[in-house]
């Protein structure tokens, strides 16, 4: 492992000098060898990954071009001690996660509540619920409301007691990434 020493002459320096790259990370100057490009052609997976990063950069640039949205992300960046464009790129590249679909209060009756715990590195903006019979027929679907960090969906259509249904939850974040998870339940008392 490299040795860290304090050299005030390097404070604030950034860029390339000979075979070295200088970067400012938080309150420190980081020095690294300049990367050497590979002579091999990139694989299809590498090309796809580069394209995804290019899309993330474009998304960050577009959001930061709007002064109102920029303020939100700059405030978040200050809290996290990170750059706003990097936070936006990470958000674009990271889909939301559905950690829990709580069907314990769902018995197949109108008003029964299904709760979803969905998280994201920035924010989950919407969660949609779809209830399907075992045959694949959609019983009902709709948008949830957020209460105390949980997304809640009150059922509206009755399902016969003893029927097996699947509850699908789809969470969407600000960049439009979606994640779907499901839970099965047998209706009735």
Kinemage of the C-alpha trace (Angstrom):
@kinemage 1
@onewidth
@group {chain A} dominant
@subgroup {mainchain}
@vectorlist {calphas} color= white
{ca unk a 1} P 0.000 0.000 0.000
{ca unk a 2} L 1.211 3.515 -0.809
{ca unk a 3} L 2.434 5.925 1.799
{ca unk a 4} L 0.513 9.119 2.414
{ca unk a 5} L 2.456 12.278 3.142
{ca unk a 6} L 1.324 15.860 3.351
{ca unk a 7} L 2.808 18.178 0.756
{ca unk a 8} L 1.223 21.620 0.771
{ca unk a 9} L 2.749 22.390 -2.631
{ca unk a 10} L 0.207 20.010 -4.222
{ca unk a 11} L -2.879 21.494 -2.526
{ca unk a 12} L -5.464 22.385 -5.145
{ca unk a 13} L -3.552 20.948 -8.102
{ca unk a 14} L -5.421 18.850 -10.648
{ca unk a 15} L -4.675 17.547 -14.136
{ca unk a 16} L -1.945 15.537 -15.851
{ca unk a 17} L 1.784 16.010 -15.584
{ca unk a 18} L 4.003 13.490 -17.397
{ca unk a 19} L 2.745 10.033 -16.389
{ca unk a 20} L 0.843 11.276 -13.299
{ca unk a 21} L -2.763 12.384 -12.744
{ca unk a 22} L -3.635 14.777 -9.899
{ca unk a 23} L -7.206 14.930 -8.567
{ca unk a 24} L -8.989 16.683 -5.727
{ca unk a 25} L -11.108 14.273 -3.688
{ca unk a 26} L -12.873 15.916 -0.770
{ca unk a 27} L -10.074 17.861 0.951
{ca unk a 28} L -7.182 15.772 -0.344
{ca unk a 29} L -5.002 15.674 -3.428
{ca unk a 30} L -4.832 12.185 -4.936
{ca unk a 31} L -1.935 11.275 -7.222
{ca unk a 32} L -2.128 8.234 -9.511
{ca unk a 33} L -0.319 6.877 -12.534
{ca unk a 34} L -1.860 7.945 -15.817
{ca unk a 35} L -3.951 5.070 -17.216
{ca unk a 36} L -2.586 3.277 -20.244
{ca unk a 37} L -5.240 2.570 -22.899
{ca unk a 38} L -5.669 -1.043 -23.926
{ca unk a 39} L -4.659 -1.995 -27.450
{ca unk a 40} L -7.450 -4.579 -27.686
{ca unk a 41} L -10.844 -3.777 -29.172
{ca unk a 42} L -13.566 -3.406 -26.530
{ca unk a 43} L -15.969 -6.309 -26.065
{ca unk a 44} L -19.711 -5.889 -26.727
{ca unk a 45} L -20.305 -5.759 -22.943
{ca unk a 46} L -17.706 -3.002 -22.574
{ca unk a 47} L -19.286 -1.043 -25.413
{ca unk a 48} L -22.738 -1.416 -23.841
{ca unk a 49} L -21.380 -0.271 -20.484
{ca unk a 50} L -19.719 2.768 -22.077
{ca unk a 51} L -23.007 3.629 -23.793
{ca unk a 52} L -24.844 3.393 -20.443
{ca unk a 53} L -22.293 5.736 -18.834
{ca unk a 54} L -22.685 8.157 -21.744
{ca unk a 55} L -26.453 8.126 -21.166
{ca unk a 56} L -25.886 8.772 -17.455
{ca unk a 57} L -23.623 11.738 -18.248
{ca unk a 58} L -26.249 13.143 -20.641
{ca unk a 59} L -28.961 12.715 -17.990
{ca unk a 60} L -26.826 14.562 -15.414
{ca unk a 61} L -26.053 17.341 -17.876
{ca unk a 62} L -29.747 17.732 -18.780
{ca unk a 63} L -30.909 17.887 -15.156
{ca unk a 64} L -28.171 20.323 -14.134
{ca unk a 65} L -29.082 22.611 -17.056
{ca unk a 66} L -32.389 23.359 -15.298
{ca unk a 67} L -31.615 25.936 -12.548
{ca unk a 68} L -34.432 24.744 -10.263
{ca unk a 69} L -33.553 21.053 -10.429
{ca unk a 70} L -29.865 21.978 -10.171
{ca unk a 71} L -30.467 23.641 -6.785
{ca unk a 72} L -31.994 20.451 -5.389
{ca unk a 73} L -29.048 18.310 -6.455
{ca unk a 74} L -26.427 20.844 -5.393
{ca unk a 75} L -27.955 20.891 -1.898
{ca unk a 76} L -27.926 17.093 -1.821
{ca unk a 77} L -24.338 17.062 -3.088
{ca unk a 78} L -23.272 19.444 -0.318
{ca unk a 79} L -24.859 17.149 2.294
{ca unk a 80} L -23.070 14.095 0.866
{ca unk a 81} L -19.803 15.943 0.178
{ca unk a 82} L -19.986 14.803 -3.458
{ca unk a 83} L -20.363 16.447 -6.841
{ca unk a 84} L -23.929 16.928 -8.103
{ca unk a 85} L -23.159 15.420 -11.520
{ca unk a 86} L -21.751 12.279 -9.889
{ca unk a 87} L -24.847 11.891 -7.707
{ca unk a 88} L -27.066 12.213 -10.777
{ca unk a 89} L -25.009 9.688 -12.729
{ca unk a 90} L -25.141 7.212 -9.840
{ca unk a 91} L -28.908 7.688 -9.602
{ca unk a 92} L -29.279 7.025 -13.334
{ca unk a 93} L -27.169 3.869 -13.113
{ca unk a 94} L -28.816 2.495 -9.940
{ca unk a 95} L -32.408 1.236 -10.108
{ca unk a 96} L -34.655 1.317 -7.037
{ca unk a 97} L -34.966 -1.711 -4.765
{ca unk a 98} L -38.129 -3.279 -3.407
{ca unk a 99} L -37.211 -4.562 0.025
{ca unk a 100} L -40.629 -5.715 1.209
{ca unk a 101} L -44.131 -6.393 -0.076
{ca unk a 102} L -46.286 -6.767 3.039
{ca unk a 103} L -49.461 -8.679 2.163
{ca unk a 104} L -50.238 -9.706 5.764
{ca unk a 105} L -53.310 -7.414 5.897
{ca unk a 106} L -54.570 -8.386 2.432
{ca unk a 107} L -57.457 -10.888 2.487
{ca unk a 108} L -58.934 -10.136 -0.944
{ca unk a 109} L -61.463 -7.567 0.238
{ca unk a 110} L -61.831 -3.923 -0.816
{ca unk a 111} L -59.987 -1.682 1.644
{ca unk a 112} L -57.372 -4.321 2.558
{ca unk a 113} L -53.984 -2.573 2.552
{ca unk a 114} L -50.817 -3.801 0.850
{ca unk a 115} L -47.630 -2.062 1.994
{ca unk a 116} L -44.392 -1.788 0.017
{ca unk a 117} L -40.970 -0.712 1.215
{ca unk a 118} L -39.115 0.628 -1.822
{ca unk a 119} L -35.786 2.453 -1.614
{ca unk a 120} L -33.418 4.251 -3.961
{ca unk a 121} L -30.119 6.091 -3.647
{ca unk a 122} L -31.984 9.380 -4.263
{ca unk a 123} L -35.752 8.889 -4.292
{ca unk a 124} L -38.524 6.514 -5.315
{ca unk a 125} L -41.132 8.692 -7.038
{ca unk a 126} L -43.899 6.142 -7.657
{ca unk a 127} L -44.922 2.580 -6.873
{ca unk a 128} L -47.569 0.768 -8.908
{ca unk a 129} L -49.372 -2.344 -7.660
{ca unk a 130} L -50.932 -5.026 -9.861
{ca unk a 131} L -52.917 -7.964 -8.443
{ca unk a 132} L -53.224 -11.019 -10.702
{ca unk a 133} L -55.005 -14.312 -10.452
{ca unk a 134} L -53.051 -17.560 -10.955
{ca unk a 135} L -54.332 -17.578 -14.566
{ca unk a 136} L -52.572 -14.228 -15.188
{ca unk a 137} L -55.816 -12.234 -15.332
{ca unk a 138} L -55.439 -8.778 -13.786
{ca unk a 139} L -57.811 -8.303 -10.855
{ca unk a 140} L -56.842 -4.667 -10.308
{ca unk a 141} L -53.969 -2.244 -10.517
{ca unk a 142} L -53.230 1.238 -9.297
{ca unk a 143} L -50.786 3.749 -7.867
{ca unk a 144} L -49.849 3.731 -4.192
{ca unk a 145} L -49.534 6.620 -1.765
{ca unk a 146} L -46.541 7.207 0.475
{ca unk a 147} L -47.010 7.363 4.246
{ca unk a 148} L -44.108 7.420 6.691
{ca unk a 149} L -41.678 5.928 4.192
{ca unk a 150} L -43.997 3.058 3.175
{ca unk a 151} L -46.015 2.914 -0.029
{ca unk a 152} L -49.612 1.863 0.704
{ca unk a 153} L -52.199 0.459 -1.672
{ca unk a 154} L -55.824 -0.104 -0.557
{ca unk a 155} L -57.431 -2.872 -2.609
{ca unk a 156} L -60.597 -1.989 -4.521
{ca unk a 157} L -61.748 -5.292 -6.071
{ca unk a 158} L -62.940 -8.374 -4.189
{ca unk a 159} L -61.268 -11.750 -4.688
{ca unk a 160} L -62.954 -15.028 -3.683
{ca unk a 161} L -61.710 -16.604 -0.460
{ca unk a 162} L -59.109 -19.332 -0.949
{ca unk a 163} L -57.903 -17.995 -4.305
{ca unk a 164} L -54.174 -17.630 -4.920
{ca unk a 165} L -53.160 -14.222 -6.265
{ca unk a 166} L -49.842 -12.549 -7.040
{ca unk a 167} L -49.133 -8.992 -5.974
{ca unk a 168} L -46.653 -7.235 -8.251
{ca unk a 169} L -45.042 -3.980 -7.117
{ca unk a 170} L -43.153 -1.782 -9.586
{ca unk a 171} L -41.034 1.043 -8.141
{ca unk a 172} L -39.784 3.938 -10.299
{ca unk a 173} L -37.040 6.457 -9.446
{ca unk a 174} L -36.400 9.991 -10.791
{ca unk a 175} L -34.433 8.920 -13.905
{ca unk a 176} L -37.196 6.431 -14.801
{ca unk a 177} L -35.497 3.195 -13.704
{ca unk a 178} L -38.030 0.569 -12.705
{ca unk a 179} L -37.800 -2.523 -10.532
{ca unk a 180} L -40.555 -5.110 -10.123
{ca unk a 181} L -40.978 -7.652 -7.348
{ca unk a 182} L -43.824 -9.984 -6.506
{ca unk a 183} L -45.420 -11.768 -3.578
{ca unk a 184} L -48.024 -14.521 -3.618
{ca unk a 185} L -50.882 -14.748 -1.166
{ca unk a 186} L -53.948 -16.915 -0.626
{ca unk a 187} L -57.030 -14.800 0.054
{ca unk a 188} L -59.490 -15.383 2.822
{ca unk a 189} L -59.677 -15.199 6.592
